[in-house]
């Protein structure tokens, strides 16, 4: 929801940072790899329960994940391959975060399995709807909005880090919110397929 509704408020920041990278001749795909690397470092800090640094690297990863698309648009280098590596690296970062939690907190395995299941179903709907819907946006494909998008995921991951004594409850709440997103996306997909 925030990726779709609130992005316009943060675009000036993303554009400013993107101009800096364009001037340095750093490509959008290189920034995607930077975002990916920062996300993996975040997961390492989560595993070792160095939560303050995990939080910093999580949001740096998210920031550069927003900037890579701006660089691609500014340099007219948008590509399907770039969009693909962006989406795949996002999912790997999320999985690395979840794996780090699972390996360092044995008592939350079932709730993490529920979370991964919800993410998998939600992303499958997101991608298949993007495949069948007509794209009228500046993104590489139709971007299906929902209650829980990437920014909300970062907020939930942040809550897990900050309130780590209550991580099981937060993970269950996060999973239920993704389930609501799945229901939203199913209704929208059904409506699009009837058009």
C-alpha positions as CSV (number, residue, x, y, z in Angstrom):
1,X,0.0,0.0,0.0
2,X,2.8,2.5,1.0
3,X,4.8,1.6,-2.2
4,X,1.8,2.6,-4.2
5,X,0.2,5.4,-2.2
6,X,3.1,7.2,-0.4
7,X,6.0,6.8,-3.0
8,X,5.2,10.3,-4.4
9,X,6.3,11.9,-1.1
10,X,9.6,10.1,-1.2
11,X,10.4,10.4,-4.9
12,X,12.3,13.7,-4.5
13,X,14.7,11.9,-2.1
14,X,15.0,8.8,-4.4
15,X,15.6,11.1,-7.5
16,X,18.3,13.1,-5.7
17,X,20.2,9.9,-4.8
18,X,19.6,8.5,-8.2
19,X,21.2,11.6,-9.9
20,X,24.2,11.1,-7.7
21,X,24.6,7.5,-9.0
22,X,24.0,8.6,-12.6
23,X,26.8,11.2,-12.2
24,X,29.1,8.4,-10.9
25,X,28.0,6.3,-13.9
26,X,26.7,3.5,-11.6
27,X,24.0,1.5,-13.4
28,X,20.6,0.5,-12.1
29,X,21.6,-3.2,-12.0
30,X,24.7,-2.3,-10.0
31,X,22.5,-0.5,-7.4
32,X,20.2,-3.6,-7.3
33,X,23.3,-5.7,-6.5
34,X,24.3,-3.1,-3.8
35,X,20.8,-3.3,-2.3
36,X,21.0,-7.1,-2.4
37,X,24.4,-7.1,-0.7
38,X,23.1,-4.8,2.1
39,X,20.1,-7.0,2.6
40,X,22.3,-10.1,3.0
41,X,24.5,-8.3,5.5
42,X,21.3,-7.4,7.4
43,X,20.4,-11.1,7.6
44,X,23.9,-11.9,9.0
45,X,23.4,-9.3,11.7
46,X,19.9,-10.8,12.4
47,X,21.5,-14.2,12.8
48,X,24.0,-12.9,15.3
49,X,21.3,-10.9,17.0
50,X,23.1,-7.6,16.4
51,X,19.7,-6.0,15.9
52,X,20.7,-2.3,15.7
53,X,23.0,-2.9,12.7
54,X,20.5,-5.2,11.2
55,X,17.9,-2.4,11.2
56,X,20.3,0.1,9.6
57,X,21.3,-2.4,6.8
58,X,17.6,-3.4,6.3
59,X,16.6,0.2,5.5
60,X,19.7,1.0,3.5
61,X,18.9,-2.1,1.4
62,X,15.3,-0.8,1.0
63,X,16.5,2.7,0.0
64,X,18.7,1.5,-2.8
65,X,16.0,-0.9,-3.9
66,X,13.8,2.2,-4.5
67,X,16.7,4.1,-6.2
68,X,17.6,1.5,-8.8
69,X,14.4,2.0,-10.7
70,X,14.9,5.7,-10.7
71,X,18.3,5.3,-12.2
72,X,17.0,3.0,-14.8
73,X,14.3,5.6,-15.8
74,X,16.7,8.5,-15.7
75,X,19.2,6.7,-18.0
76,X,16.6,5.1,-20.2
77,X,18.0,1.7,-19.3
78,X,14.8,0.0,-18.0
79,X,14.9,-3.7,-19.0
80,X,12.9,-6.8,-18.3
81,X,16.2,-8.4,-17.0
82,X,16.7,-5.5,-14.6
83,X,13.1,-5.9,-13.3
84,X,13.6,-9.6,-13.0
85,X,16.9,-9.4,-11.0
86,X,15.3,-6.7,-8.8
87,X,12.3,-8.9,-7.9
88,X,14.4,-12.0,-7.4
89,X,17.0,-10.2,-5.2
90,X,14.1,-8.8,-3.1
91,X,12.8,-12.2,-2.4
92,X,16.2,-13.6,-1.6
93,X,16.8,-10.8,0.9
94,X,13.4,-11.5,2.5
95,X,14.2,-15.2,2.6
96,X,17.7,-14.6,4.1
97,X,16.1,-12.5,6.8
98,X,13.6,-15.3,7.6
99,X,16.3,-18.0,7.5
100,X,18.4,-15.9,9.9
101,X,15.5,-15.6,12.3
102,X,14.8,-19.4,12.0
103,X,18.4,-20.4,12.6
104,X,18.8,-18.2,15.6
105,X,15.4,-18.7,17.2
106,X,14.2,-22.3,17.2
107,X,10.9,-21.5,19.0
108,X,9.4,-19.6,16.0
109,X,9.8,-22.1,13.2
110,X,6.1,-22.8,12.7
111,X,5.2,-19.1,12.6
112,X,8.0,-18.5,10.1
113,X,6.7,-21.3,7.9
114,X,3.3,-19.6,8.0
115,X,4.9,-16.3,7.0
116,X,6.9,-17.9,4.1
117,X,3.7,-19.6,2.8
118,X,1.8,-16.3,2.8
119,X,4.6,-14.5,1.1
120,X,4.9,-17.2,-1.6
121,X,1.1,-17.2,-2.3
122,X,1.0,-13.4,-2.3
123,X,4.0,-13.0,-4.7
124,X,2.6,-15.7,-7.0
125,X,-0.7,-13.7,-7.3
126,X,1.3,-10.5,-7.7
127,X,3.4,-11.9,-10.6
128,X,0.6,-13.8,-12.3
129,X,-1.7,-10.7,-12.2
130,X,1.1,-8.6,-13.5
131,X,1.4,-11.1,-16.4
132,X,-2.3,-10.9,-17.4
133,X,-3.0,-7.2,-16.7
134,X,-2.4,-4.3,-19.0
135,X,0.5,-2.2,-17.7
136,X,-0.4,1.5,-17.6
137,X,2.4,2.5,-15.1
138,X,6.0,3.6,-15.3
139,X,7.0,0.2,-13.9
140,X,8.2,-2.7,-16.1
141,X,5.0,-4.5,-15.6
142,X,1.6,-4.1,-14.0
143,X,2.2,-3.5,-10.3
144,X,-0.6,-4.9,-8.2
145,X,-1.2,-2.9,-5.1
146,X,-2.2,-4.4,-1.8
147,X,-2.3,-3.9,2.0
148,X,1.2,-5.5,2.4
149,X,3.8,-4.4,0.0
150,X,7.6,-4.2,0.3
151,X,7.7,-1.2,2.5
152,X,5.2,-2.7,4.9
153,X,7.3,-5.8,4.9
154,X,10.3,-3.7,6.0
155,X,8.2,-2.1,8.7
156,X,7.2,-5.5,10.0
157,X,10.8,-6.8,9.8
158,X,11.8,-3.7,11.7
159,X,9.2,-4.4,14.4
160,X,10.5,-8.0,14.7
161,X,14.0,-6.6,15.2
162,X,13.0,-3.8,17.6
163,X,10.5,-5.9,19.7
164,X,12.4,-9.2,19.3
165,X,11.0,-10.5,22.6
166,X,7.6,-10.6,20.9
167,X,8.8,-11.7,17.4
168,X,6.5,-14.7,17.3
169,X,3.4,-12.6,17.8
170,X,4.6,-10.0,15.2
171,X,5.3,-12.7,12.7
172,X,1.8,-14.1,13.1
173,X,0.3,-10.6,12.7
174,X,2.4,-10.0,9.6
175,X,1.3,-13.3,8.1
176,X,-2.4,-12.5,8.7
177,X,-1.9,-9.1,7.1
178,X,-0.4,-10.8,4.0
179,X,-3.4,-13.2,4.0
180,X,-5.7,-10.1,3.8
181,X,-3.5,-8.9,0.9
182,X,-3.9,-12.3,-0.8
183,X,-7.6,-12.0,-0.6
184,X,-7.4,-8.5,-2.0
185,X,-5.2,-9.6,-4.9
186,X,-7.5,-12.6,-5.7
187,X,-10.5,-10.3,-6.0
188,X,-8.6,-7.9,-8.2
189,X,-7.2,-10.7,-10.3
190,X,-10.6,-12.2,-10.8
191,X,-11.9,-8.8,-11.9
192,X,-9.1,-8.2,-14.3
193,X,-9.5,-11.7,-15.9
194,X,-13.2,-10.8,-16.6
195,X,-12.3,-7.6,-18.5
